[in-house]
Amino acid sequence: LGGLVGSEMCIRDSSYSFDIDPEGLDIQFDRHVVAYNRIFERLGLDVVAVRASSGAMGGKESIEFMVASEVGEDLVAHCRECGYSANVETATSRIGPVTDAAGDHSLERFPTPGVRTIADLAAFDGGAPPDRQIKTLVYLLDGQPTLVLMRGDHALQEQKLMDQLRVVDARPAHAEEISALLGADAGSLGAVGVTGVRVVADEALRGRVAMTTGANDNDVHLRGVDVARDIDVDTWVEVRAVQNGEACVDCGSAIDVFAAIEVGHIFKLGTFYAEPLGVKVLDKDGRSVPVVMGSYGIGVERNMAASIEANHDDKGMVWPAEIAPFDVVITVLRPDEEAPDRAATELYEDLGRRGIEVLLDDRDERPGVKFTDAELIGIPWRVTIGPRGLDNGIVELVERRSGDSRDVALDEVADEIERLVR
């Protein structure tokens, strides 16, 4: 099944649940939420669980686990006051009320030479501010030409459009397709008087009057547009992308929109796959029913990347102990001398017998180079063994995260490291 539905998470660790009813799926789903949060906590990740689009995976509900990061490829809307969280592909927000001018508004064509964008029309003499414009986008939705109408100051969230209209394939129309459909180029498009073409409008345009839009004639626009009177809307949808600082849909506080890395995604698939594949079992009454499925994925590569993004400093990586490639690095100063070499080798072997992962750095390099390399790769603990310390029977123990160091007796350091690691 994993191969059938594919994955966007590169190397992916997955589990699936199979239940006889939706209530069983709910229990399994909630258990996975708890388990995943424990995993991410151990990885040192500050994760936000957000409502998300199920996309091509299908099903009725899904949750993404997101880590804020400047290099994240997703955007998350999060309210710090009430905890509302959602991927922008599903997020909603409250927008302020708009008061249209009263009176009888008649359509009026007016020339707009050189006007091609929302900003151009806002700056044009006799134009209109962005929130009083109707932006007309031309899309092919499963191959069907469709006009998507948005308020001029709003952006389309394409995944919302696909989910709301249950579309599998969506793409913006090419220039030649737009011209053939409406007889004008992008920048002069509108839906007034258009027939024979599907028209989808965002809810923010419902009831609006005295609006301005393209006239489907290059360098010409229309003012005085009454959406209900002048445009034949086939479908009303909420497809606006939320913006940072808008009011939370639940509590009204300002929401934050930030970039994030997806590190896990779990789905309530329900019978989305079981029914078409004919996967059935007998229930307690002997009836044949489709299994109710859940899918749960963690991106291994993504978690490593996110952990590094969340755990680093100007010296390099700071691996959480749970996923560090080694527990401790032994840095040998003057490995060409017998005493440091022997002490390091014996400690290395002792720790290995205790099941502790150890990296032995006995390279013939300057101490500064070795220390810099150990900090760069971020191993949680470093033991420094050198002739000067051994003369006093001690070694240096350094914690990578805090940088704190202390002297430990050579014959006690293995026990101390084991205590710290365990």
C-alpha positions in Angstrom: 0.0 0.0 0.0 2.9 2.4 0.8 4.2 1.9 -2.7 0.7 2.4 -4.2 0.1 5.8 -2.5 3.7 7.0 -2.6 5.3 9.4 -0.2 6.8 12.9 -0.2 8.9 12.2 2.9 12.0 10.5 1.3 13.1 7.7 3.6 10.0 7.0 5.6 9.1 4.9 8.5 5.4 3.9 8.3 2.8 2.0 10.2 -0.8 1.2 9.4 -3.8 0.4 11.5 -6.7 -1.8 10.4 -9.9 -1.6 12.4 -13.5 -2.8 12.1 -15.1 0.5 12.7 -14.4 4.3 12.8 -14.3 4.2 16.6 -11.4 1.8 16.5 -9.5 4.1 14.0 -10.0 7.1 16.3 -8.4 5.2 19.2 -5.4 4.1 17.1 -5.0 7.6 15.6 -5.0 9.2 19.1 -2.4 6.7 20.3 -0.2 7.5 17.4 -0.4 11.2 18.2 0.8 10.5 21.7 3.6 8.2 20.5 4.8 10.7 17.9 4.9 13.5 20.3 7.1 11.4 22.6 9.4 10.5 19.7 9.8 14.2 18.7 10.4 15.2 22.2 13.3 12.7 22.5 14.7 14.0 19.2 14.9 17.5 20.7 12.3 18.9 18.4 9.7 21.6 19.3 6.8 20.2 17.3 3.5 21.8 16.5 0.7 19.3 15.5 -1.4 21.0 12.8 -4.5 20.2 10.8 -3.5 19.4 7.3 -4.8 18.5 3.8 -4.8 14.7 3.1 -4.0 15.5 -0.5 -3.4 12.5 -2.7 -3.4 10.1 0.3 -7.1 10.6 0.7 -9.2 10.1 3.8 -11.2 12.3 6.1 -8.6 13.8 8.4 -4.9 14.2 8.8 -2.4 15.8 11.2 1.1 17.0 10.3 3.9 17.4 12.8 5.8 20.6 12.0 9.0 22.1 13.2 9.5 25.9 12.7 12.5 26.6 10.5 13.6 29.3 8.2 14.4 26.7 5.6 11.0 24.9 5.9 9.1 24.2 2.7 5.6 24.4 4.3 3.8 27.3 6.0 1.9 26.9 9.2 -0.7 29.2 10.8 -0.6 29.1 14.6 -2.3 31.0 17.3 -0.3 31.3 20.5 -3.3 32.3 22.5 -5.7 29.4 21.9 -3.4 26.8 20.2 -5.2 26.8 16.8 -2.7 25.3 14.3 -3.1 24.4 10.7 -1.1 24.0 7.5 -1.9 27.0 5.3 -3.3 24.4 2.9 -6.3 24.1 5.3 -6.0 27.2 7.6 -8.7 29.8 7.9 -8.8 33.2 9.6 -11.2 36.0 10.2 -10.9 39.0 7.9 -12.1 42.5 8.7 -15.5 43.7 7.4 -15.6 45.7 4.2 -18.1 48.5 3.7 -19.1 49.0 0.1 -20.2 52.4 -1.1 -24.0 52.8 -1.0 -26.1 53.7 -4.0 -26.9 52.4 -7.5 -23.7 51.2 -9.2 -23.8 50.8 -12.9 -21.1 49.1 -15.0 -18.6 51.5 -16.6 -15.8 50.6 -19.0 -12.6 52.7 -18.8 -9.3 52.5 -20.5 -6.3 51.3 -18.5 -3.3 51.4 -20.9 -0.3 49.4 -19.6 -2.1 48.1 -16.5 -1.2 44.5 -15.9 -1.2 43.9 -12.2 -3.2 44.6 -9.0 -0.6 47.1 -8.0 -0.7 48.8 -11.4 -4.5 49.3 -11.1 -4.2 50.5 -7.6 -1.8 53.2 -8.7 -3.7 54.1 -11.9 -5.6 57.4 -11.9 -9.3 56.3 -11.6 -8.3 52.8 -10.6 -9.2 51.0 -7.3 -7.4 49.8 -4.2 -6.6 46.0 -4.0 -9.5 45.2 -1.7 -11.9 46.7 -4.2 -10.6 44.7 -7.2 -11.6 41.3 -8.4 -8.6 39.2 -9.4 -9.4 36.7 -12.2 -7.2 33.6 -12.4 -7.6 31.0 -15.2 -7.0 27.4 -14.1 -7.4 24.0 -15.7 -9.0 21.8 -13.1 -8.9 18.2 -14.2 -8.7 19.6 -17.7 -11.7 21.9 -17.3 -11.1 25.6 -17.9 -12.2 27.5 -14.8 -12.2 31.1 -13.7 -11.2 31.5 -10.1 -12.1 34.9 -8.6 -10.3 36.4 -5.6 -10.3 39.7 -3.9 -7.4 41.7 -5.3 -5.5 41.8 -2.0 -5.9 38.0 -1.4 -3.8 35.1 -2.7 -5.1 31.8 -3.9 -4.2 28.7 -1.8 -4.2 26.1 -4.6 -4.5 23.0 -2.4 -7.6 24.5 -0.8 -9.0 24.8 -4.3 -8.2 21.2 -5.1 -9.6 19.9 -1.9 -12.8 22.0 -2.0 -13.6 21.0 -5.5 -12.3 17.4 -5.2 -9.8 18.0 -8.0 -6.9 15.7 -8.7 -5.0 17.9 -11.2 -4.8 21.7 -11.2 -2.6 24.1 -13.1 -2.7 27.7 -14.2 -3.7 28.1 -17.8 -1.0 29.1 -20.3 -1.0 32.5 -22.0 -2.3 31.1 -25.3 -5.1 29.1 -23.5 -6.2 32.3 -21.7 -6.3 34.3 -24.8 -8.3 31.6 -26.7 -10.8 31.3 -23.8 -11.4 35.0 -23.0 -10.0 36.9 -25.9 -7.7 39.0 -23.7 -4.3 38.6 -22.0 -3.6 38.3 -18.3 -4.0 41.6 -16.6 -7.3 42.5 -18.4 -9.4 39.5 -17.4 -12.8 39.4 -15.7 -15.9 37.2 -15.4 -18.6 39.8 -16.1 -20.9 38.5 -18.8 -18.8 35.3 -19.3 -20.9 32.2 -20.2 -20.0 28.7 -21.0 -17.0 28.7 -18.6 -17.1 27.5 -15.0 -16.7 30.3 -12.5 -15.5 29.7 -8.9 -15.4 32.6 -6.5 -13.9 33.0 -3.0 -16.3 33.7 -0.2 -14.6 37.1 0.5 -16.3 38.3 -2.7 -19.8 37.3 -1.8 -22.2 40.3 -1.8 -19.6 42.8 -2.9 -20.6 45.8 -5.0 -18.8 48.7 -6.6 -15.8 46.5 -7.5 -13.4 46.8 -10.4 -12.2 44.0 -12.7 -10.9 43.4 -16.2 -13.2 43.7 -19.2 -11.7 40.8 -21.2 -10.4 43.5 -23.6 -6.7 44.4 -23.4 -6.1 47.7 -21.6 -9.7 48.0 -20.5 -11.3 47.5 -17.1 -14.8 47.7 -15.6 -15.9 49.6 -12.5 -19.1 49.5 -10.6 -19.3 45.6 -10.6 -22.0 44.1 -8.5 -20.8 40.5 -8.0 -24.3 39.0 -7.5 -25.8 41.0 -10.4 -23.0 40.9 -13.0 -21.2 37.6 -12.5 -22.7 34.1 -12.8 -20.8 32.3 -10.1 -21.2 28.5 -10.3 -19.5 27.6 -7.0 -18.6 29.6 -3.9 -15.5 28.3 -2.0 -13.1 29.5 0.8 -9.8 29.3 -1.0 -8.0 32.3 0.3 -4.5 31.9 1.8 -4.3 33.2 5.4 -1.8 35.9 6.1 0.4 36.6 9.1 -1.3 38.8 11.7 -4.9 38.1 10.7 -7.4 37.2 13.4 -7.6 33.6 14.6 -10.8 31.9 13.5 -11.3 30.5 17.0 -10.4 33.2 19.4 -9.7 36.4 17.3 -6.1 36.8 18.4 -3.4 37.5 15.8 -2.1 34.4 14.2 1.5 33.7 13.2 2.4 32.3 9.8 5.8 30.7 9.7 7.9 28.4 7.6 8.2 24.8 8.9 9.6 21.4 8.2 7.2 18.5 8.1 8.6 15.6 10.2 5.6 13.4 10.4 2.1 13.0 8.9 -0.7 10.7 10.0 -3.9 10.1 8.2 -7.4 8.7 8.9 -7.8 6.9 5.6 -11.1 5.3 6.6 -12.3 3.0 3.8 -10.7 5.2 1.0 -8.5 2.3 -0.1 -10.3 -0.7 1.4 -13.5 -0.2 -0.6 -12.0 0.0 -4.1 -9.5 -2.8 -3.2 -12.3 -5.0 -1.8 -10.5 -5.4 1.6 -13.2 -6.7 3.9 -13.6 -8.6 7.2 -16.5 -10.1 9.1 -17.8 -8.0 12.0 -19.2 -9.5 15.2 -22.6 -10.1 13.5 -21.0 -12.0 10.6 -21.5 -9.2 8.1 -18.8 -8.4 5.6 -17.5 -4.9 6.1 -14.6 -2.9 4.6 -11.6 -2.4 7.0 -11.1 1.1 8.4 -7.5 2.1 7.9 -5.0 4.6 9.3 -1.6 5.5 7.9 1.2 7.0 10.0 4.5 8.2 8.6 7.7 9.7 10.0 10.3 11.1 7.6 13.7 9.8 8.8 15.8 12.2 6.7 13.5 15.1 7.5 13.8 14.4 11.3 17.6 14.4 11.0 17.5 17.7 9.1 15.0 19.2 11.5 17.0 18.1 14.5 20.1 19.8 13.1 18.2 22.9 12.4 16.8 23.0 15.9 20.1 21.9 17.6 23.1 23.8 16.5 25.3 26.7 17.3 28.0 28.7 15.5 30.5 25.9 16.1 28.4 23.2 14.4 25.8 20.5 15.2 24.6 19.6 18.7 23.1 16.2 18.4 20.5 15.1 21.0 21.9 12.1 22.8 19.1 9.9 21.6 20.1 10.1 17.9 23.8 11.1 18.1 26.0 8.9 15.9 28.3 8.4 18.9 27.8 8.9 22.6 31.3 10.2 23.2 34.5 11.2 21.3 37.9 10.5 22.9 40.3 13.2 21.8 43.9 12.1 22.2 46.6 14.8 22.6 50.1 13.6 21.6 48.9 10.2 20.4 52.6 9.5 19.5 53.4 9.2 23.2 52.8 5.9 24.9 50.8 7.0 28.0 48.1 9.0 26.2 47.8 6.3 23.5 47.5 3.5 26.0 45.0 5.3 28.2 42.8 6.2 25.2 42.9 2.7 23.9 42.0 1.2 27.2 39.1 3.7 27.7 37.8 3.1 24.2 37.7 -0.7 24.8 36.2 -0.4 28.2 33.3 1.9 27.0 32.8 -0.5 24.0 32.3 -3.4 26.3 29.7 -1.4 28.2 27.7 -0.8 24.9 28.6 2.8 24.6 29.2 4.2 21.1 32.7 5.7 21.0 34.7 7.6 18.4 38.4 7.6 18.9 40.3 10.6 17.5 44.0 9.6 17.5 44.9 11.6 14.5 48.3 13.3 14.3 46.7 16.8 14.3 47.0 19.9 16.4 44.6 20.0 19.5 42.7 23.0 18.1 41.9 21.1 14.9 40.6 18.1 16.9 38.5 20.2 19.2 37.0 22.1 16.3 36.1 18.9 14.5 34.5 17.4 17.6 32.4 20.5 18.0 31.5 20.5 14.4 30.1 17.0 14.3 28.3 17.6 17.7 28.9 14.4 19.7 27.3 14.9 23.1 30.4 14.3 25.2 34.1 14.7 24.7 36.9 13.2 26.8 40.3 14.8 26.3 43.3 12.7 27.2 46.8 14.3 27.2 50.2 13.9 28.9 49.7 16.9 31.3 46.4 15.6 32.7 47.7 12.0 32.9 50.6 13.2 35.1 47.9 14.0 37.6 45.7 11.0 36.9 42.9 13.1 35.3 41.2 13.6 32.0 38.9 16.5 30.8 35.2 15.8 30.3 33.3 18.3 28.1 29.6 18.5 27.4 29.0 19.7 23.8 25.7 21.4 24.3 26.6 23.7 27.3 30.4 23.7 26.7 30.9 23.0 30.4 34.1 21.1 31.2 35.5 19.4 34.4 38.3 17.2 35.4 37.6 13.5 36.1 39.9 10.9 37.5 41.0 8.5 34.8 40.0 5.4 36.7 36.4 6.9 37.2 35.7 8.4 33.8 34.2 5.3 32.3 31.7 5.0 35.1 30.9 8.7 34.8 30.3 8.5 31.1 28.1 5.4 31.4 26.0 7.2 34.1 25.6 10.3 31.8 24.8 8.2 28.7 22.4 5.9 30.5 
